[in-house]
C-alpha cells in the first residue's frame, strides 16, 4: 500500500518561473501610452478605477513615432495588437 502513495514534491523540485523584464523600448511605449491615451474614471466594487479603450490606444500608437520614421515598429492595427499582447 505504501507504493501507491504519491511522493510529495520538495521545494527544490518545483521550477521557479522566471519573469522577463521589459526592454527599454517596451517601457517607452508604455510611458507614451500612459501620457497620451485618454482615460475615464468610474467606480467598480466601491473602488475608484481608471480605464481606457483599446481602439483609442491603437490609434495613438499608429500615429506615434514607432509607426513612422526610421525605426518602424507598427505597420498596421494587427501589429499593434500583437505587440500589446506580448
N, CA, C and O atoms as a Tinker XYZ file with bonds, in Angstrom:
   344  protein
     1  N      0.811000   -1.178000    0.000000    73     2
     2  CA     0.000000    0.000000    0.000000    64     1     3
     3  C      0.863000    1.253000    0.000000    63     2     4     5
     4  O      0.438000    2.291000   -0.508000    81     3
     5  N      2.037000    1.177000    0.546000    73     3     6
     6  CA     2.928000    2.324000    0.593000    64     5     7
     7  C      3.428000    2.694000   -0.795000    63     6     8     9
     8  O      3.796000    3.844000   -1.034000    81     7
     9  N      3.446000    1.722000   -1.719000    73     7    10
    10  CA     3.935000    2.007000   -3.059000    64     9    11
    11  C      2.977000    2.890000   -3.841000    63    10    12    13
    12  O      3.395000    3.588000   -4.765000    81    11
    13  N      1.705000    2.871000   -3.487000    73    11    14
    14  CA     0.701000    3.620000   -4.229000    64    13    15
    15  C      0.644000    5.090000   -3.827000    63    14    16    17
    16  O      0.038000    5.887000   -4.543000    81    15
    17  N      1.235000    5.465000   -2.742000    73    15    18
    18  CA     1.201000    6.852000   -2.298000    64    17    19
    19  C      2.059000    7.712000   -3.220000    63    18    20    21
    20  O      3.127000    7.310000   -3.681000    81    19
    21  N      1.552000    8.885000   -3.460000    73    19    22
    22  CA     2.308000    9.810000   -4.304000    64    21    23
    23  C      3.403000   10.469000   -3.485000    63    22    24    25
    24  O      3.205000   10.817000   -2.321000    81    23
    25  N      4.524000   10.628000   -4.091000    73    23    26
    26  CA     5.629000   11.293000   -3.418000    64    25    27
    27  C      5.381000   12.797000   -3.432000    63    26    28    29
    28  O      4.997000   13.360000   -4.456000    81    27
    29  N      5.600000   13.434000   -2.304000    73    27    30
    30  CA     5.433000   14.874000   -2.221000    64    29    31
    31  C      6.603000   15.553000   -2.913000    63    30    32    33
    32  O      7.752000   15.124000   -2.808000    81    31
    33  N      6.280000   16.618000   -3.618000    73    31    34
    34  CA     7.337000   17.361000   -4.289000    64    33    35
    35  C      8.021000   18.274000   -3.290000    63    34    36    37
    36  O      7.375000   18.974000   -2.509000    81    35
    37  N      9.306000   18.250000   -3.333000    73    35    38
    38  CA    10.086000   19.119000   -2.478000    64    37    39
    39  C     10.152000   20.499000   -3.117000    63    38    40    41
    40  O      9.930000   20.644000   -4.320000    81    39
    41  N     10.449000   21.488000   -2.332000    73    39    42
    42  CA    10.559000   22.854000   -2.831000    64    41    43
    43  C     11.673000   22.963000   -3.863000    63    42    44    45
    44  O     11.629000   23.838000   -4.728000    81    43
    45  N     12.655000   22.102000   -3.787000    73    43    46
    46  CA    13.766000   22.134000   -4.727000    64    45    47
    47  C     13.338000   21.622000   -6.103000    63    46    48    49
    48  O     13.894000   22.053000   -7.113000    81    47
    49  N     12.381000   20.731000   -6.163000    73    47    50
    50  CA    11.976000   20.113000   -7.409000    64    49    51
    51  C     11.030000   20.986000   -8.236000    63    50    52    53
    52  O     10.906000   20.790000   -9.445000    81    51
    53  N     10.368000   21.937000   -7.599000    73    51    54
    54  CA     9.411000   22.778000   -8.302000    64    53    55
    55  C     10.165000   23.900000   -9.004000    63    54    56    57
    56  O     10.878000   24.662000   -8.352000    81    55
    57  N     10.019000   24.015000  -10.338000    73    55    58
    58  CA    10.739000   25.077000  -11.048000    64    57    59
    59  C     10.115000   26.444000  -10.753000    63    58    60    61
    60  O      8.894000   26.597000  -10.707000    81    59
    61  N     10.977000   27.410000  -10.558000    73    59    62
    62  CA    10.529000   28.770000  -10.270000    64    61    63
    63  C     10.385000   29.505000  -11.600000    63    62    64    65
    64  O     11.335000   29.547000  -12.382000    81    63
    65  N      9.200000   30.091000  -11.874000    73    63    66
    66  CA     9.038000   30.803000  -13.149000    64    65    67
    67  C      9.909000   32.063000  -13.174000    63    66    68    69
    68  O      9.945000   32.838000  -12.218000    81    67
    69  N     10.599000   32.239000  -14.282000    73    67    70
    70  CA    11.476000   33.382000  -14.448000    64    69    71
    71  C     10.705000   34.462000  -15.194000    63    70    72    73
    72  O     10.214000   34.241000  -16.301000    81    71
    73  N     10.606000   35.627000  -14.575000    73    71    74
    74  CA     9.894000   36.730000  -15.201000    64    73    75
    75  C     10.856000   37.509000  -16.089000    63    74    76    77
    76  O     11.965000   37.855000  -15.682000    81    75
    77  N     10.408000   37.776000  -17.309000    73    75    78
    78  CA    11.215000   38.563000  -18.218000    64    77    79
    79  C     10.950000   40.034000  -17.960000    63    78    80    81
    80  O      9.799000   40.451000  -17.838000    81    79
    81  N     11.996000   40.807000  -17.878000    73    79    82
    82  CA    11.844000   42.241000  -17.684000    64    81    83
    83  C     11.604000   42.900000  -19.036000    63    82    84    85
    84  O     12.198000   42.499000  -20.037000    81    83
    85  N     10.742000   43.903000  -19.072000    73    83    86
    86  CA    10.503000   44.605000  -20.336000    64    85    87
    87  C     11.760000   45.335000  -20.806000    63    86    88    89
    88  O     12.593000   45.756000  -20.003000    81    87
    89  N     11.874000   45.471000  -22.111000    73    87    90
    90  CA    13.006000   46.189000  -22.682000    64    89    91
    91  C     12.780000   47.687000  -22.539000    63    90    92    93
    92  O     11.699000   48.126000  -22.146000    81    91
    93  N     13.797000   48.462000  -22.857000    73    91    94
    94  CA    13.685000   49.920000  -22.792000    64    93    95
    95  C     12.637000   50.425000  -23.773000    63    94    96    97
    96  O     11.920000   51.384000  -23.488000    81    95
    97  N     12.552000   49.780000  -24.924000    73    95    98
    98  CA    11.571000   50.185000  -25.927000    64    97    99
    99  C     10.152000   49.908000  -25.428000    63    98   100   101
   100  O      9.251000   50.716000  -25.654000    81    99
   101  N      9.945000   48.792000  -24.762000    73    99   102
   102  CA     8.625000   48.479000  -24.215000    64   101   103
   103  C      8.238000   49.461000  -23.114000    63   102   104   105
   104  O      7.075000   49.850000  -23.015000    81   103
   105  N      9.203000   49.866000  -22.284000    73   103   106
   106  CA     8.936000   50.889000  -21.273000    64   105   107
   107  C      8.553000   52.213000  -21.943000    63   106   108   109
   108  O      7.644000   52.908000  -21.488000    81   107
   109  N      9.252000   52.549000  -23.021000    73   107   110
   110  CA     8.981000   53.805000  -23.706000    64   109   111
   111  C      7.577000   53.809000  -24.310000    63   110   112   113
   112  O      6.871000   54.814000  -24.232000    81   111
   113  N      7.173000   52.691000  -24.910000    73   111   114
   114  CA     5.832000   52.585000  -25.489000    64   113   115
   115  C      4.778000   52.682000  -24.396000    63   114   116   117
   116  O      3.769000   53.365000  -24.574000    81   115
   117  N      4.991000   52.019000  -23.280000    73   115   118
   118  CA     4.032000   52.062000  -22.175000    64   117   119
   119  C      3.924000   53.466000  -21.597000    63   118   120   121
   120  O      2.822000   53.920000  -21.287000    81   119
   121  N      5.037000   54.153000  -21.448000    73   119   122
   122  CA     5.021000   55.519000  -20.932000    64   121   123
   123  C      4.301000   56.455000  -21.891000    63   122   124   125
   124  O      3.539000   57.325000  -21.470000    81   123
   125  N      4.548000   56.268000  -23.182000    73   123   126
   126  CA     3.881000   57.090000  -24.199000    64   125   127
   127  C      2.369000   56.877000  -24.142000    63   126   128   129
   128  O      1.604000   57.838000  -24.216000    81   127
   129  N      1.942000   55.637000  -24.012000    73   127   130
   130  CA     0.504000   55.359000  -23.914000    64   129   131
   131  C     -0.095000   55.945000  -22.651000    63   130   132   133
   132  O     -1.199000   56.488000  -22.677000    81   131
   133  N      0.621000   55.838000  -21.556000    73   131   134
   134  CA     0.105000   56.347000  -20.281000    64   133   135
   135  C     -0.092000   57.856000  -20.335000    63   134   136   137
   136  O     -1.054000   58.377000  -19.771000    81   135
   137  N      0.807000   58.557000  -21.006000    73   135   138
   138  CA     0.717000   60.012000  -21.081000    64   137   139
   139  C     -0.307000   60.482000  -22.106000    63   138   140   141
   140  O     -0.935000   61.522000  -21.909000    81   139
   141  N     -0.489000   59.739000  -23.199000    73   139   142
   142  CA    -1.283000   60.239000  -24.316000    64   141   143
   143  C     -2.646000   59.585000  -24.496000    63   142   144   145
   144  O     -3.482000   60.123000  -25.221000    81   143
   145  N     -2.892000   58.472000  -23.878000    73   143   146
   146  CA    -4.168000   57.777000  -24.054000    64   145   147
   147  C     -5.201000   58.348000  -23.078000    63   146   148   149
   148  O     -4.954000   58.389000  -21.872000    81   147
   149  N     -6.350000   58.786000  -23.589000    73   147   150
   150  CA    -7.366000   59.329000  -22.683000    64   149   151
   151  C     -7.975000   58.230000  -21.810000    63   150   152   153
   152  O     -8.265000   57.130000  -22.279000    81   151
   153  N     -8.160000   58.555000  -20.530000    73   151   154
   154  CA    -8.728000   57.594000  -19.596000    64   153   155
   155  C    -10.038000   58.131000  -19.043000    63   154   156   157
   156  O    -10.314000   59.330000  -19.095000    81   155
   157  N    -10.828000   57.224000  -18.521000    73   155   158
   158  CA   -12.077000   57.571000  -17.863000    64   157   159
   159  C    -12.041000   56.991000  -16.454000    63   158   160   161
   160  O    -11.346000   56.010000  -16.190000    81   159
   161  N    -12.793000   57.605000  -15.563000    73   159   162
   162  CA   -12.849000   57.138000  -14.177000    64   161   163
   163  C    -14.250000   56.620000  -13.881000    63   162   164   165
   164  O    -15.242000   57.154000  -14.377000    81   163
   165  N    -14.315000   55.583000  -13.073000    73   163   166
   166  CA   -15.589000   55.039000  -12.633000    64   165   167
   167  C    -15.395000   54.313000  -11.315000    63   166   168   169
   168  O    -14.269000   54.152000  -10.844000    81   167
   169  N    -16.483000   53.882000  -10.727000    73   167   170
   170  CA   -16.416000   53.083000   -9.508000    64   169   171
   171  C    -16.700000   51.633000   -9.861000    63   170   172   173
   172  O    -17.637000   51.333000  -10.600000    81   171
   173  N    -15.882000   50.739000   -9.327000    73   171   174
   174  CA   -16.043000   49.312000   -9.544000    64   173   175
   175  C    -15.876000   48.635000   -8.197000    63   174   176   177
   176  O    -14.789000   48.653000   -7.619000    81   175
   177  N    -16.944000   48.038000   -7.696000    73   175   178
   178  CA   -16.939000   47.396000   -6.377000    64   177   179
   179  C    -16.434000   48.354000   -5.300000    63   178   180   181
   180  O    -15.582000   48.004000   -4.483000    81   179
   181  N    -16.977000   49.564000   -5.318000    73   179   182
   182  CA   -16.650000   50.616000   -4.354000    64   181   183
   183  C    -15.196000   51.071000   -4.402000    63   182   184   185
   184  O    -14.692000   51.624000   -3.424000    81   183
   185  N    -14.513000   50.848000   -5.525000    73   183   186
   186  CA   -13.152000   51.326000   -5.718000    64   185   187
   187  C    -13.127000   52.231000   -6.939000    63   186   188   189
   188  O    -13.784000   51.947000   -7.941000    81   187
   189  N    -12.374000   53.314000   -6.858000    73   187   190
   190  CA   -12.213000   54.208000   -7.988000    64   189   191
   191  C    -11.199000   53.592000   -8.960000    63   190   192   193
   192  O    -10.077000   53.282000   -8.560000    81   191
   193  N    -11.575000   53.413000  -10.216000    73   191   194
   194  CA   -10.681000   52.830000  -11.212000    64   193   195
   195  C    -10.621000   53.728000  -12.447000    63   194   196   197
   196  O    -11.553000   54.477000  -12.740000    81   195
   197  N     -9.506000   53.632000  -13.156000    73   195   198
   198  CA    -9.347000   54.322000  -14.431000    64   197   199
   199  C     -9.255000   53.276000  -15.518000    63   198   200   201
   200  O     -8.661000   52.215000  -15.322000    81   199
   201  N     -9.845000   53.574000  -16.668000    73   199   202
   202  CA    -9.792000   52.633000  -17.786000    64   201   203
   203  C     -9.657000   53.395000  -19.089000    63   202   204   205
   204  O     -9.890000   54.602000  -19.146000    81   203
   205  N     -9.276000   52.674000  -20.138000    73   203   206
   206  CA    -9.166000   53.265000  -21.463000    64   205   207
   207  C     -9.706000   52.275000  -22.474000    63   206   208   209
   208  O     -9.842000   51.084000  -22.192000    81   207
   209  N    -10.010000   52.785000  -23.651000    73   207   210
   210  CA   -10.489000   51.942000  -24.734000    64   209   211
   211  C     -9.308000   51.512000  -25.602000    63   210   212   213
   212  O     -8.454000   52.327000  -25.950000    81   211
   213  N     -9.270000   50.249000  -25.941000    73   211   214
   214  CA    -8.143000   49.707000  -26.706000    64   213   215
   215  C     -8.069000   50.308000  -28.099000    63   214   216   217
   216  O     -6.970000   50.522000  -28.612000    81   215
   217  N     -9.210000   50.589000  -28.730000    73   215   218
   218  CA    -9.158000   51.148000  -30.083000    64   217   219
   219  C     -8.516000   52.535000  -30.088000    63   218   220   221
   220  O     -7.857000   52.900000  -31.061000    81   219
   221  N     -8.695000   53.310000  -29.024000    73   219   222
   222  CA    -8.038000   54.626000  -28.918000    64   221   223
   223  C     -6.529000   54.444000  -28.735000    63   222   224   225
   224  O     -5.740000   55.196000  -29.306000    81   223
   225  N     -6.128000   53.447000  -27.941000    73   223   226
   226  CA    -4.703000   53.179000  -27.728000    64   225   227
   227  C     -4.042000   52.745000  -29.032000    63   226   228   229
   228  O     -2.910000   53.137000  -29.316000    81   227
   229  N     -4.740000   51.942000  -29.820000    73   227   230
   230  CA    -4.200000   51.501000  -31.107000    64   229   231
   231  C     -4.036000   52.689000  -32.042000    63   230   232   233
   232  O     -3.015000   52.811000  -32.719000    81   231
   233  N     -5.037000   53.569000  -32.085000    73   231   234
   234  CA    -4.948000   54.754000  -32.937000    64   233   235
   235  C     -3.787000   55.650000  -32.522000    63   234   236   237
   236  O     -3.089000   56.199000  -33.375000    81   235
   237  N     -3.578000   55.799000  -31.229000    73   235   238
   238  CA    -2.474000   56.625000  -30.731000    64   237   239
   239  C     -1.131000   56.024000  -31.124000    63   238   240   241
   240  O     -0.223000   56.746000  -31.536000    81   239
   241  N     -1.001000   54.711000  -30.998000    73   239   242
   242  CA     0.273000   54.075000  -31.367000    64   241   243
   243  C      0.516000   54.114000  -32.870000    63   242   244   245
   244  O      1.665000   54.168000  -33.307000    81   243
   245  N     -0.551000   54.088000  -33.666000    73   243   246
   246  CA    -0.379000   54.179000  -35.117000    64   245   247
   247  C      0.016000   55.587000  -35.559000    63   246   248   249
   248  O      0.550000   55.766000  -36.654000    81   247
   249  N     -0.243000   56.585000  -34.715000    73   247   250
   250  CA     0.167000   57.958000  -35.007000    64   249   251
   251  C      1.469000   58.332000  -34.310000    63   250   252   253
   252  O      1.896000   59.484000  -34.390000    81   251
   253  N      2.103000   57.392000  -33.634000    73   251   254
   254  CA     3.298000   57.688000  -32.842000    64   253   255
   255  C      4.556000   57.604000  -33.697000    63   254   256   257
   256  O      4.509000   57.327000  -34.895000    81   255
   257  N      5.677000   57.852000  -33.039000    73   255   258
   258  CA     6.981000   57.802000  -33.718000    64   257   259
   259  C      7.371000   56.385000  -34.108000    63   258   260   261
   260  O      8.229000   56.205000  -34.973000    81   259
   261  N      6.764000   55.376000  -33.495000    73   259   262
   262  CA     7.101000   53.985000  -33.808000    64   261   263
   263  C      6.378000   53.478000  -35.043000    63   262   264   265
   264  O      6.706000   52.403000  -35.546000    81   263
   265  N      5.399000   54.226000  -35.545000    73   263   266
   266  CA     4.688000   53.828000  -36.758000    64   265   267
   267  C      5.236000   54.536000  -37.984000    63   266   268   269
   268  O      4.959000   54.129000  -39.112000    81   267
   269  N      6.006000   55.584000  -37.776000    73   267   270
   270  CA     6.628000   56.301000  -38.892000    64   269   271
   271  C      8.031000   56.697000  -38.468000    63   270   272   273
   272  O      8.342000   56.755000  -37.279000    81   271
   273  N      8.859000   56.965000  -39.442000    73   271   274
   274  CA    10.245000   57.314000  -39.136000    64   273   275
   275  C     11.177000   56.195000  -39.533000    63   274   276   277
   276  O     10.828000   55.336000  -40.342000    81   275
   277  N     12.374000   56.211000  -38.954000    73   275   278
   278  CA    13.361000   55.213000  -39.368000    64   277   279
   279  C     13.230000   53.903000  -38.594000    63   278   280   281
   280  O     13.555000   52.844000  -39.132000    81   279
   281  N     12.768000   53.946000  -37.359000    73   279   282
   282  CA    12.612000   52.730000  -36.555000    64   281   283
   283  C     11.128000   52.352000  -36.510000    63   282   284   285
   284  O     10.439000   52.649000  -35.534000    81   283
   285  N     10.643000   51.703000  -37.560000    73   283   286
   286  CA     9.217000   51.364000  -37.658000    64   285   287
   287  C      8.953000   50.072000  -36.892000    63   286   288   289
   288  O      9.552000   49.033000  -37.165000    81   287
   289  N      8.043000   50.164000  -35.929000    73   287   290
   290  CA     7.665000   49.023000  -35.105000    64   289   291
   291  C      6.250000   48.561000  -35.434000    63   290   292   293
   292  O      5.950000   47.368000  -35.389000    81   291
   293  N      5.383000   49.516000  -35.766000    73   291   294
   294  CA     3.982000   49.214000  -36.063000    64   293   295
   295  C      3.675000   49.562000  -37.513000    63   294   296   297
   296  O      3.918000   50.682000  -37.963000    81   295
   297  N      3.139000   48.589000  -38.233000    73   295   298
   298  CA     2.775000   48.839000  -39.634000    64   297   299
   299  C      1.268000   48.898000  -39.826000    63   298   300   301
   300  O      0.781000   49.653000  -40.668000    81   299
   301  N      0.526000   48.115000  -39.061000    73   299   302
   302  CA    -0.932000   48.118000  -39.167000    64   301   303
   303  C     -1.529000   47.829000  -37.788000    63   302   304   305
   304  O     -0.803000   47.644000  -36.811000    81   303
   305  N     -2.856000   47.792000  -37.724000    73   303   306
   306  CA    -3.547000   47.593000  -36.446000    64   305   307
   307  C     -3.202000   46.241000  -35.818000    63   306   308   309
   308  O     -3.051000   46.138000  -34.600000    81   307
   309  N     -3.079000   45.222000  -36.641000    73   307   310
   310  CA    -2.785000   43.890000  -36.113000    64   309   311
   311  C     -1.391000   43.830000  -35.488000    63   310   312   313
   312  O     -1.194000   43.125000  -34.498000    81   311
   313  N     -0.433000   44.548000  -36.043000    73   311   314
   314  CA     0.904000   44.549000  -35.445000    64   313   315
   315  C      0.902000   45.237000  -34.080000    63   314   316   317
   316  O      1.658000   44.850000  -33.189000    81   315
   317  N      0.053000   46.258000  -33.912000    73   315   318
   318  CA    -0.075000   46.909000  -32.604000    64   317   319
   319  C     -0.712000   45.957000  -31.597000    63   318   320   321
   320  O     -0.266000   45.873000  -30.452000    81   319
   321  N     -1.753000   45.240000  -32.019000    73   319   322
   322  CA    -2.423000   44.295000  -31.126000    64   321   323
   323  C     -1.462000   43.182000  -30.708000    63   322   324   325
   324  O     -1.424000   42.809000  -29.536000    81   323
   325  N     -0.693000   42.653000  -31.648000    73   323   326
   326  CA     0.272000   41.598000  -31.326000    64   325   327
   327  C      1.328000   42.099000  -30.349000    63   326   328   329
   328  O      1.718000   41.377000  -29.432000    81   327
   329  N      1.791000   43.326000  -30.541000    73   327   330
   330  CA     2.811000   43.905000  -29.656000    64   329   331
   331  C      2.236000   44.078000  -28.251000    63   330   332   333
   332  O      2.909000   43.766000  -27.268000    81   331
   333  N      1.017000   44.564000  -28.146000    73   331   334
   334  CA     0.405000   44.774000  -26.830000    64   333   335
   335  C      0.120000   43.453000  -26.123000    63   334   336   337
   336  O      0.204000   43.384000  -24.897000    81   335
   337  N     -0.208000   42.424000  -26.860000    73   335   338
   338  CA    -0.441000   41.107000  -26.255000    64   337   339
   339  C      0.854000   40.500000  -25.729000    63   338   340   341
   340  O      0.838000   39.720000  -24.776000    81   339
   341  N      1.957000   40.854000  -26.344000    73   339   342
   342  CA     3.258000   40.337000  -25.912000    64   341   343
   343  C      3.613000   40.946000  -24.575000    63   342   344
   344  O      4.672000   40.648000  -24.023000    81   343
